[in-house]
Amino acid sequence: MSPALREDAPSVRAAIDRVVTSGSFILGAEVAAFESEFAAASGAAHAVGVGSGTDAIALILRALDIGPGDEVITTPLSAAFTALAVMMVGARPVFADIDPTRLTIGPDAVAAAVTARTRAILPVHLYGQSADMEALARVASHHGLPIVEDCCQAHLATAAGRPVGTIGVAGAFSFYPTKNLGALGDGGAVVTNEASLAERIKRLRNGGQSHRCHHELPGINSRLDEMQAAILRARLPHLGGWTAARRRLAALYHAELAGAPAVTVPPPLDAGHVYHLFVVLTPRRTRLQQHLAARGIDTLVHYPVSIARQPALAAMAPADCPRAARICDELLSLPLHPGLTDRAVRQVATAVRELQEG
Ligand SMILES: *Cc1c(COP(=O)(O)O)cnc(C)c1O
């Protein structure tokens, strides 16, 4: 369940009223204010509000002039939207298999996947933890490639102390309702430290217009609207507290699940992890899901199918990525949101521990 409207409810309602009264619904004062507030919160010089996280990725690639004939190296373990965004600009997603411990794209596999057509590397900061950005930066600089960061699960996350989205050339965020910062509908943002890239994306999101009715670039229509921007402005001040709550609950899960026979809990590898999800690995997933469901505990799988094996990607002739495919059979996301109580976490952990190995 999405943790909609909690302590932020009064300010969200006030924001909605403010927009209704203003009569301004597209590219007005709320979006401009949210862009500067989100940039500041994210440690980036610029933010550009767009229609979704998927569009944020596609707009960055488009702004980098990546298109037909080009390849973008990305991970097979993510929301498929990461790879679909590459296809939206006409480029080919090329999959590099995951690091089996971190579960993010493997830097050695990236190095092995580079060809003369490669134009960018697109890592995903999965479940709230950054990809191995130091190793990826070495590969990227060796080949002179830009890194585009998929930060859709990593609001306020850092990688070795650096804010995600500012390590590569730009970062893409989603405000889908269940993300760590969610709107009451679709929304997204690009962050970057490069002023010229931010300006280009501002044009591209609005039909490529330089000014009204003058279309200089082949843009698209992907604007964060005033209503969602106002709602996000009401919620942004809570994000730090929500992130702290996620981290505290995740630490409790780690303590309570230590030595549980049927699951492996991936170790946290970066203190900047923001726990969008709390994911464990189990060879007995169906059994464990049933066991938890019988106790009223709902779980989900992020993700049951490697993107490299999705039918929609078949025409891209993806490399198979066996490590991701194997992990996809074992992933299980336990309940986690900032409103969860310690007691609920202990109950879930107790139920998980009841299931024996084998
Ligand atoms: C949610 C998500 C997306 C897509 O974001 P939308 O706003 O739904 O388009 C892309 N990548 C990752 C890793 C995501 O979690």
The ligand as an SDF file (V2000), in Angstrom:
LIG
                    3D

 15 15  0  0  0  0  0  0  0  0999 V2000
    9.5970    3.7440  -11.1470 C   0  0  0  0  0  0  0  0  0  0  0  0
   10.8250    3.5260  -11.9240 C   0  0  0  0  0  0  0  0  0  0  0  0
   10.9900    3.9870  -13.2330 C   0  0  0  0  0  0  0  0  0  0  0  0
    9.8600    4.6280  -13.9970 C   0  0  0  0  0  0  0  0  0  0  0  0
    9.3490    5.7650  -13.3820 O   0  0  0  0  0  0  0  0  0  0  0  0
    7.8700    6.2630  -13.8280 P   0  0  0  0  0  0  0  0  0  0  0  0
    7.7030    7.5670  -13.1280 O   0  0  0  0  0  0  0  0  0  0  0  0
    6.8940    5.2330  -13.3980 O   0  0  0  0  0  0  0  0  0  0  0  0
    7.9170    6.4250  -15.3140 O   0  0  0  0  0  0  0  0  0  0  0  0
   12.2020    3.8170  -13.8500 C   0  0  0  0  0  0  0  0  0  0  0  0
   13.2250    3.1900  -13.2330 N   0  0  0  0  0  0  0  0  0  0  0  0
   13.1020    2.7150  -11.9840 C   0  0  0  0  0  0  0  0  0  0  0  0
   14.2870    2.0500  -11.3370 C   0  0  0  0  0  0  0  0  0  0  0  0
   11.9070    2.8480  -11.2920 C   0  0  0  0  0  0  0  0  0  0  0  0
   11.7990    2.3480  -10.0520 O   0  0  0  0  0  0  0  0  0  0  0  0
  1  2  1  0
  2  3  1  0
  2 14  2  0
  3  4  1  0
  3 10  2  0
  4  5  1  0
  5  6  1  0
  6  7  2  0
  6  8  1  0
  6  9  1  0
 10 11  1  0
 11 12  2  0
 12 13  1  0
 12 14  1  0
 14 15  1  0
M  END
$$$$
